[in-house]
Amino acid sequence: MIQQNLSGQVLSEPAPVTDKDIEAIKSLKDPPLVELTLDDVYIRKVRLAGDRIDAYGGRFRTESLTTLLKMTCGLPLLIGHRKDTLGVARFFNGTLEEYNGAHYIVPNFYWLKKHSQAEDLRISIDGGLVTQASISFAFKRPTCSVCGEDIRTCIHKVGKTYMGTAEPCFYYYDEVVRINEGSLVYKGAEPGTGVELNLKSDGFSPREKFRLKFGGKIFLATPIENSPIQPMEVR
């Protein structure tokens, strides 16, 4: 299992609250315990995951975006991934949108006007102080675009162009298991993509690697210039 963080642009344009929005909020799993009206909530949107190749050489399949959008529904929105604090907002519904030639999920999120910090949050978003929202997700398989195998064990290198391919090698985020939580963050997105990804665990890295066959077994190896271990001079 691979854990990653993904962030995208918060859209500061005020989104008018409609009866359809209120009904969508009411239909969430674990819905609000009190009756909400049009005057009770603020709503904004965030452009998150898309099918464009990101700075780490990964991308989502276009056909997977609908499922990914559904996974965001009902997630709480925290501040800076601090799980020891209460959520300030919550994702619900959303759309698939085209932006700069790529497709993205654009989930909505709402927060309550009666919250003690509601106006501070609105002013920070609309004034451009809070520009990013992030979700933490888990997936099983980074699939190589060249051979269709797991990029961790195949021979291809992310970013390298191979004969017969129209673009440099990348990998797909396949078999997304879950989205863990969402947060408002302050780090900017990767230029031109609106998406920033950080690999967090599993030891997965798309950096250069090669395979060695020894004793009937295949071993993955990292080139010496990429290794933190300095070569030893042998006399």
C-alpha positions in Angstrom: 0.0 0.0 0.0 1.3 3.4 -1.0 0.3 6.6 0.9 0.4 10.0 -0.8 -0.7 13.5 -0.3 -2.3 15.4 -3.2 -3.1 19.1 -3.2 -4.9 21.4 -5.6 -6.1 25.0 -6.1 -8.9 26.3 -3.9 -11.2 28.3 -6.1 -12.1 31.5 -4.3 -15.0 32.5 -6.4 -18.1 32.6 -4.1 -20.4 29.7 -4.9 -24.1 30.5 -4.4 -25.8 28.0 -2.1 -28.7 26.3 -3.7 -31.5 23.9 -2.4 -29.7 21.1 -4.3 -26.6 21.8 -2.2 -28.5 21.5 1.0 -30.1 18.3 -0.1 -26.7 16.9 -1.0 -25.3 17.8 2.4 -28.3 16.1 4.1 -27.7 13.0 2.1 -24.1 12.5 3.2 -23.2 9.5 5.4 -23.5 10.8 9.0 -25.5 13.9 7.9 -25.8 17.1 10.0 -27.9 16.6 13.2 -29.6 19.9 12.8 -31.7 21.2 9.9 -29.5 23.4 7.6 -30.8 26.1 5.4 -29.4 28.2 2.6 -28.3 30.9 5.1 -26.4 28.5 7.3 -23.4 27.6 5.1 -20.6 28.9 3.0 -19.5 26.8 -0.1 -16.3 26.8 -2.1 -14.7 24.5 -4.6 -11.2 23.0 -5.1 -9.5 21.7 -8.2 -7.8 18.5 -7.1 -6.7 15.4 -8.9 -6.5 15.2 -12.6 -5.4 13.1 -15.6 -2.3 15.3 -16.4 1.2 13.9 -15.5 2.4 15.5 -12.3 5.9 16.6 -11.3 6.7 13.0 -10.0 5.6 11.4 -13.2 2.3 10.0 -12.0 -1.3 10.6 -13.2 -4.8 9.3 -12.7 -6.6 7.5 -15.5 -9.4 9.7 -16.9 -12.0 6.9 -16.4 -11.0 6.7 -12.7 -11.8 10.4 -11.9 -15.6 9.8 -11.3 -14.8 7.1 -8.6 -12.2 9.4 -7.1 -14.7 12.3 -6.8 -17.2 10.0 -5.1 -14.5 9.0 -2.5 -14.1 12.7 -1.4 -17.8 13.0 -0.5 -18.3 13.3 3.3 -14.6 13.7 4.1 -13.8 16.3 6.9 -11.5 19.2 5.9 -8.8 19.8 8.5 -6.1 22.4 8.9 -2.6 21.2 7.9 -3.4 17.5 8.2 -3.7 17.9 12.0 -5.7 14.9 13.0 -5.7 16.0 16.7 -8.1 18.9 15.8 -11.7 19.1 14.7 -12.6 19.6 11.1 -13.5 23.1 9.9 -15.4 22.0 6.8 -16.6 19.0 4.8 -16.4 17.8 1.2 -19.7 17.1 -0.7 -20.6 16.4 -4.3 -18.7 18.2 -7.1 -18.0 18.0 -10.8 -15.5 16.8 -13.4 -14.1 19.8 -15.2 -11.6 20.5 -18.0 -8.8 22.9 -17.3 -5.8 23.7 -19.5 -6.4 20.6 -21.6 -6.7 18.2 -18.7 -9.6 16.8 -16.7 -9.9 17.3 -12.9 -12.2 16.5 -10.0 -13.6 19.6 -8.5 -15.3 18.7 -5.2 -17.3 21.2 -3.2 -16.8 21.8 0.5 -19.0 23.7 3.0 -18.6 25.1 6.5 -21.0 26.6 8.9 -21.5 30.4 9.2 -22.2 30.1 12.9 -18.8 28.6 13.6 -16.6 30.9 15.7 -13.9 31.1 12.9 -16.3 31.0 9.9 -15.6 34.6 8.8 -11.9 34.2 9.3 -11.9 31.2 7.0 -14.0 32.9 4.4 -11.8 36.0 4.3 -8.6 33.9 4.2 -9.9 32.0 1.2 -11.5 34.9 -0.7 -8.4 37.1 0.0 -6.0 34.5 -1.4 -4.3 33.7 2.0 -5.5 30.1 1.8 -5.1 28.8 -1.7 -4.6 25.0 -1.4 -6.6 22.0 -0.2 -5.0 18.6 0.2 -6.2 15.0 0.5 -4.2 12.0 1.7 -5.0 8.8 -0.3 -3.8 5.2 -0.5 -3.3 3.2 -3.7 -1.8 -0.2 -4.5 -0.2 -0.1 -7.9 1.8 2.4 -9.8 1.4 1.1 -13.3 4.1 1.8 -16.0 2.8 3.5 -19.1 5.2 1.7 -21.3 4.8 -2.0 -20.4 1.8 -2.0 -18.0 3.8 -3.6 -15.2 4.4 -2.3 -11.7 6.9 0.7 -12.2 8.7 -0.5 -9.0 9.8 -3.7 -10.6 9.9 -3.1 -14.4 12.9 -1.9 -16.3 11.5 1.5 -17.4 12.5 4.9 -16.0 10.0 7.6 -15.3 10.6 10.6 -17.6 12.6 8.7 -20.2 11.2 8.4 -23.8 11.3 5.0 -25.3 11.0 3.9 -28.9 7.4 3.5 -30.0 6.0 5.8 -27.3 4.7 9.3 -28.0 5.6 10.8 -24.5 8.0 10.1 -21.7 7.4 7.2 -19.4 5.0 7.8 -16.5 2.9 5.7 -14.2 -0.8 5.5 -13.3 -2.2 5.7 -9.8 -4.1 2.4 -10.0 -6.3 0.6 -7.5 -7.0 3.6 -5.2 -8.2 2.1 -2.0 -9.3 5.1 0.0 -9.0 8.8 0.7 -8.0 9.2 4.3 -8.8 12.9 5.0 -8.6 16.4 3.6 -6.9 19.5 4.8 -6.4 23.2 4.0 -2.7 23.7 3.4 -0.3 26.6 2.5 2.1 25.0 0.1 1.7 26.0 -3.5 0.8 23.6 -6.4 3.2 22.4 -9.0 3.3 25.0 -11.8 0.9 24.3 -14.7 -0.8 21.3 -13.2 -2.6 22.5 -10.0 -1.5 19.3 -8.4 1.4 18.6 -6.0 2.2 15.0 -4.8 4.5 13.8 -2.0 5.4 10.2 -1.7 5.1 9.3 2.0 5.7 5.5 2.5 6.2 2.1 1.1 9.7 3.0 -0.1 8.4 3.7 -3.6 10.4 6.1 -5.7 10.2 6.6 -9.4 14.0 7.4 -9.6 16.3 5.4 -11.9 16.8 1.8 -11.2 18.0 -1.4 -12.9 17.6 -5.1 -12.5 20.3 -7.7 -11.7 19.8 -11.4 -12.1 21.9 -13.5 -9.8 21.5 -17.0 -8.7 18.2 -17.4 -10.5 16.7 -14.3 -8.7 16.1 -10.8 -9.9 17.2 -7.9 -7.7 16.4 -4.2 -8.0 19.5 -1.9 -7.7 20.0 1.9 -7.6 22.8 3.4 -9.7 25.8 4.4 -7.5 25.4 8.1 -8.2 21.9 8.0 -6.7 23.0 6.1 -3.6 23.9 7.9 -0.4 26.7 5.4 0.1 30.1 6.6 -1.2 32.1 4.2 -3.3 35.1 2.6 -1.6 38.5 2.7 -3.3 40.0 -0.8 -3.7 43.8 -1.2 -3.9 
